[in-house]
Each structure stands twice: as structure tokens, then as C-alpha cells.
């Protein structure tokens, strides 16, 4: 089982859409996939058609499970996750897609408890995922955008970290900060957790014919900051955000159209980087500003 955390310290850049569509793409390729919603906003659940509403469903929130485990109670994750494999029904060779959902109040309480217990509790999610390692090929974690005990828990749980940027300067700073944070996870968990940074996705990009100076500067800035951008961008496309309303990721809903194809290409590049040393990773080249903008 490989665990991928999609993380950034800047909100509003498409972290959740990247998470769920990467998970969906992996499932379409035949993998057994678990999406973990660690963001109190719970948007990853919405993206795959799960919303925890009502007191009777709070016990299925990952936030509640984390609280229970931190207080010494054992819970079987298989009793709380949601099977969303029905979304793959049209694909004969697809794998499976499951979700560990969350809810704001229980996840916020879990965050407070992790913070209270200190750094020794940071690997709690990783330890829980190890217990189900034989049931999934990939776990993809959606993380909170801010620096918090939950974001630290997500990075500690990961084998690999992917960050997300958009063609705006604050997003570049947030992605670079995340890149730096990954380096310290091993020391802060006494060697128990050691995620590898894989690269940055440029999300909501424009086609080259519409590039302005800011987008060119961001693209070059990603290279200068050693963010190792992937070769594939995710182009701005309303179908990606619209898919949230249908509870079906764009990689599934529009599998044969641009969103599905781009997420599929990104998925393959992420898998390739897992199998290669960083010096062999293919990245875009710097762009000459004067030759690239209108």
C-alpha cells in the first residue's frame, strides 16, 4: 500500500479536487483506493457523494475515530469507511473506491486532542493505516490548508507528498512552504515517518495562448523553488468544480474528456516518480517571458 498526501499551506488552490480525482483515476486503472478526508471542511466526501449529516452518522466520522484511538479505544476502520465503488460501475476492469469521511465538529475536536497530546501523537493516522495495508493499493489523503496538528498528522501518515499550486503568487509561497515542511517530518517523529516529496501540480492553468506574465513567472518560480512541477498541468475547466454537485469526480464523470485525460496523465507521472530517483524526474523547462505572453 502506498500513501499519498495532497498538501499545501494555501487554501483555495484545488487540493481537494486533486485528491479525489487522483484517487478516482487510480481506481479506474484497477487499483484498490481509499480516499481519506482529513480536512474539517469535508469537501472530499462531498466530491464522492458522502455527507455526514445527523447525530447517527457522527460515529462514522474519521474525527471521531481519531479521538477514540487517541484515548485508547480500538476501532475497526472497515466499520466506518464508505464503499463508493458504485461510481466505477461502467468500467469493467476498474478497482474499488472507498472513503474515510469526516465532519467538522468531530474533526476539530480530534485536531485539538492531537495538539494537546503533543508530537508523539502525530503518527496516529499512519499507525491506523498500517493495520489495513493489505486491503488497499493506494491511500490518498486530503489535508487541511493551514499549518495545524491535522496537517502534520497527514504528512506523517504519507509515503509520498504532492503539493498543489495555481498561477498566483500566494499559491507559490504556500507550495514552497509545504515542500520545506516535508523535510522535517522524519526528525519530528523520531524516524517513524519519512515521507518523500514528489512534486507540484499546477492547477487551473491556462493554455499557452492565454499565458500572461504572472503565469509564466509562477511556472518559472516553481522550478526555481525546486518544487519539481509535473509535466501535466490541470487546465481550468468548470466541469471539475461542477462535478462536486453530482458526487462524482470529474476523472470519472468526464473520463473520456479533457479532465479525465489530464488527471490520468498526472496519475501516471506520479506513479513514475514513485519508481524513480529524483534526478530522473522529467520536469518542464524555464520559459522565456518575452516569447510567451501577449
Steps between C-alpha positions, in 0.01 A plus 500: 500500500627846401374806688491836320419825680388796289605802703557874484498788746285717270128440483285526191746349253313178421658265749179304552422468130855377444461244779170351391582498130837338560325237712232452235760466226688237696176309559410517130840348421411195711643592839336460839483860625412663831445877508553646847329831578709669770375852431225617740323664204419143384498587130663174389193320629273731303704433188424127514141533619535463878381759751489417869180658628320425824610367836467139388779544241756678716636163614615445141709817498875455486518775760311282746719199420817702560369621833415147606842364403682782675312410818593133479187357335546274200271538201492301177526745210304263279191571712508872422626542145262540207515281191457729198599239240156540342641810332722265296220272385534589131865387488549124483863496612474767769617445854324626812448841655442550873482810717583581861269796548511779756280762659603842626427483875649154556806574286561830677481320834749240372733778391489653847571164662796427273642841582447446873676163499802638318733377229487137615141480374583630150545150346152390617351483148802320358470232768133454418568469127771240557230277648308494169799495266395170340159636398605789276758574233486877546383742767458865398463754782331838471661734752410832667651806330633661819794400720338290772528174690276341235726603213799365695309175555431474126864549403609248762255245357632536146759310303488774236389864494365693202437873527270720293553846353294734283629788284498749790792616716352409844445144378866469402604605849262249659627215285863586579423507873348153477805375312718622786279350770528150353874501566450516876238228549755226563675691778175611660371142519828350624547317170163323501369695199704598195288629209658573163412818315391418144425833337247776437188501286421825320122517525254729317759584240431669168592378153827654373309737271353668810811518717570839657816609679376381842438145384840485331665632816319242713606217270861614515469562872392142558823385336716753686346393834581135418134403515559251217179576308342214309495510122118496498301801616134483591338762278227729629171323426160561658417131464743420781324716759154420360563131568479566874128565458454149360713318758714353223861608437570657162754225426204259497218723377710634212740209461517528120520881498775745593466478882517121503789488256706760686449336839589167342827644367578655838430169672749320275768763565452470875537122481812537284660731755429250776714253307787734406765700687443879485788554259305305236175694535386681188403864563406793274764745383525867591294727278631816333258769613524724194418213265208365693254776578270718296 
